[in-house]
Amino acid sequence: MEWLTMAVQLPITFLQRMRELLGDEYEAFLSSYDNPRYIGIRVNTLKIDVESFRAISPFNLRPIPWCPTGFYVEEGVKPGKHPYYHAGLYYIQEPSAMAPAEALDVNPGDRVLDLCAAPGGKSTQIAAKLQGQGVLVTNDISGDRTKALAKNLELYGVRNAVVLNETPERIAKSFPHFFNKIVIDAPCSGEGMFRKDEDMARLWENDWTTKYSEMQRDILKTVATMLMQGGRIVYSTCTFAPEENEAIIADFLEEHDDFELIPLPHNTGFSPGRPDWLSHVTETKGERDFSADKAAQTIGCGRLWPHHIDGEGHFLAVLERIGEAHLGDELYVAESNNSIPAKPERPSKQKDRLRGSRRDNGVKEPDERELLAIWDHFAQEQLRVDFLGEKVLFGGHIYQSPVSKERLQGLKTVRPGWYVGTIKNGRFAPGHPLATALRSGEAVRTLRLTLENGEAVRYLKGETLEIPASRIYCHENVAPKGYVLITVDGYSLGWGKWLDGILKNEYPAGWRWT
Ligand SMILES: C[S@@+](CC[C@H](N)C(=O)[O-])C[C@H]1O[C@@H](n2cnc3c(N)ncnc32)[C@H](O)[C@@H]1O
C-alpha cells in the first residue's frame, strides 16, 4: 500500500476517495491531519455536578459544544494521573465520541442497551444520565475488552448496569422489545481516528468498508427487535465511508417502515449527512440503488469533521420506532421484593448457625438465602443506602442486579449488576465497587484525605497509614474500629480497615497508583 506522510501516515487509496467525495473541501480536510489531537474529559455527574467540578478542577477547561458535561483540556496535561481520576470524577474521552450518548437523550428510569460498549465511554456517559434509576445493559463481543468495560463502570460508581459478553442475536432472544434506548457504536473501519491513533491508519485496508458494512447492517437489523415502540436507536461510527454510514441508514429505513430518522440539529458543530454520496456507493460497489425518498432523509444524519470542529471524525444517526413507549413505574426493572429485613441476625449468630449446619452433616454449605442475609446485615449496620434491584449470588460474589435473574439465564454475564462484596468465613467482605459507588455520607465511617499532604496518593499506592481515631468521622454512636470509606476531598476512593491508629489499606492491587 502507498502512503502519504503528514504528522501521521495516511493510505493513498483512502485519500483518493476523500478527494473525490470532498471536492473543494479536501485541502482543508487534509491539512487537519497536521493539527494536534484534542483531549477531552467528561465530568461524571454520578459523583459531582459540573459546577462543583469546575470549582476544583486541576485543569483549565474549555466547553465541548455538543456535550454539557464535556471539556477540552490543554495538550500536555495528564488527566489520568490525578487522585480525582481515581475517584472517578471524570472520564477521559475523545471529544467527538461524546456526541452519540447525547443524541440518545437518556433520562432516569430508561432501559438502555449499549451493544458495542467496551471500554465504556458511552456506557459511563449513559449511566450518569440514568442517575442510578432504570437499567443499563452494556455488552461487548470481546471478552478481553469487557474487563476494561466492567472496571470503568466500577470506577465511575455505576450501580445499575449489567455487563454482558454476548452476540447481538443471543441478547435479542432474552430482551425482545425490552429497551427504550439503544446505542450501537458500531465496529467500523475507523477512518475518523487516523489522527488520534496511528495504528488505525497503519492497519487500514481498502476492503474494510465492505467487510464492516455487512456486519453493521446485520447488527442494526437484530437490534431493532429489542427496541420497544416509541424507542430510540443511535447508530454511530468513527469512519467517513458512506458505505458504513448513510448507506446503512437508507437501507434500514427501506426495510423498516415503522422507523423514522430524527434529524440532528446542526447548530453544535454537526454537519449534515451526505445523501449525494450514496450514488458513489452504488457506482463503486455495484450495490442496488437507494430509494430516492430514504436516501434524501439521510441529510438528517450528523457528521463531525476534523476540519470543521475540534475533534475527530464521527458519524451518527437517530432512529425512532413509531408508537408510544411504556416503561412501567419501577425505578429498577427487577420485580422481586428486595427489602432488607427489619431485624437482621447478629453476624456472630449467623456464623455459629452456618458453622453448625456444616457440622451437622459434614458437607452442607450455607445456602444462597443465608449468604444474602449476611449482606443484608452488613448493609443495615454499615451503610445508609436504599438498595434497589434484586440481590443475587453469582460466581461466589454478591451483586445488586437491576434485572431479574431469569432475564440473564443462559447469557454470558460478566457482571449481573453492582458488585457489593463476598462472604469470607461467614463474614461479609465489602467489594471495592461498593465503595466507589458510595457517597461520603453513605457509610457509617469516613476518612477524608486531601491532595495537599500527599496522603491521598499514599493511599492510592497501597500504603498503610497512621490515622488517629479523631480523624475517623463516625455516624451516631458507631466506634471508629472497622471498615472506613476513604475519600479524597469527600469523593470516595475505596475501603480501609481501621484499628488502634492504623488504617489497613484495602485499595485493590490492580488499581494502584504507579
Ligand atoms: C467503537 S468500539 C466501542 C467503543 C465504546 N462504545 C466506547 O465508547 O468506549 C466498537 C466495539 O464493538 C465491539 N464489537 C464488534 N463487533 C461486535 C458485535 N457483533 N457485537 C457486539 N460488539 C461488537 C468491539 O469489540 C469494540 O469494542
PDBQT file of the ligand as one rigid body, heavy atoms in Angstrom, charges set to zero:
ROOT
HETATM    1  C1  LIG A 601     -16.012   1.628  18.541  1.00  0.00    +0.000 C 
HETATM    2  S1  LIG A 601     -15.703   0.379  19.671  1.00  0.00    +0.000 S 
HETATM    3  C2  LIG A 601     -16.738   0.807  21.013  1.00  0.00    +0.000 C 
HETATM    4  C3  LIG A 601     -16.304   1.979  21.840  1.00  0.00    +0.000 C 
HETATM    5  C4  LIG A 601     -17.240   2.198  23.021  1.00  0.00    +0.000 C 
HETATM    6  N1  LIG A 601     -18.602   2.359  22.591  1.00  0.00    +0.000 N 
HETATM    7  C5  LIG A 601     -16.843   3.400  23.864  1.00  0.00    +0.000 C 
HETATM    8  O1  LIG A 601     -17.482   4.448  23.774  1.00  0.00    +0.000 OA
HETATM    9  O2  LIG A 601     -15.912   3.285  24.685  1.00  0.00    +0.000 OA
HETATM   10  C6  LIG A 601     -16.576  -0.972  18.966  1.00  0.00    +0.000 C 
HETATM   11  C7  LIG A 601     -16.686  -2.187  19.869  1.00  0.00    +0.000 C 
HETATM   12  O3  LIG A 601     -17.581  -3.114  19.218  1.00  0.00    +0.000 OA
HETATM   13  C8  LIG A 601     -17.215  -4.403  19.615  1.00  0.00    +0.000 C 
HETATM   14  N2  LIG A 601     -17.887  -5.322  18.659  1.00  0.00    +0.000 N 
HETATM   15  C9  LIG A 601     -17.507  -5.694  17.424  1.00  0.00    +0.000 A 
HETATM   16  N3  LIG A 601     -18.432  -6.483  16.857  1.00  0.00    +0.000 NA
HETATM   17  C10 LIG A 601     -19.438  -6.625  17.758  1.00  0.00    +0.000 A 
HETATM   18  C11 LIG A 601     -20.683  -7.322  17.777  1.00  0.00    +0.000 A 
HETATM   19  N4  LIG A 601     -21.082  -8.047  16.744  1.00  0.00    +0.000 N 
HETATM   20  N5  LIG A 601     -21.446  -7.241  18.882  1.00  0.00    +0.000 NA
HETATM   21  C12 LIG A 601     -21.051  -6.515  19.954  1.00  0.00    +0.000 A 
HETATM   22  N6  LIG A 601     -19.885  -5.841  19.986  1.00  0.00    +0.000 NA
HETATM   23  C13 LIG A 601     -19.097  -5.883  18.912  1.00  0.00    +0.000 A 
HETATM   24  C14 LIG A 601     -15.699  -4.375  19.572  1.00  0.00    +0.000 C 
HETATM   25  O4  LIG A 601     -15.137  -5.389  20.371  1.00  0.00    +0.000 OA
HETATM   26  C15 LIG A 601     -15.396  -2.965  20.089  1.00  0.00    +0.000 C 
HETATM   27  O5  LIG A 601     -15.118  -2.993  21.468  1.00  0.00    +0.000 OA
ENDROOT
TORSDOF 0
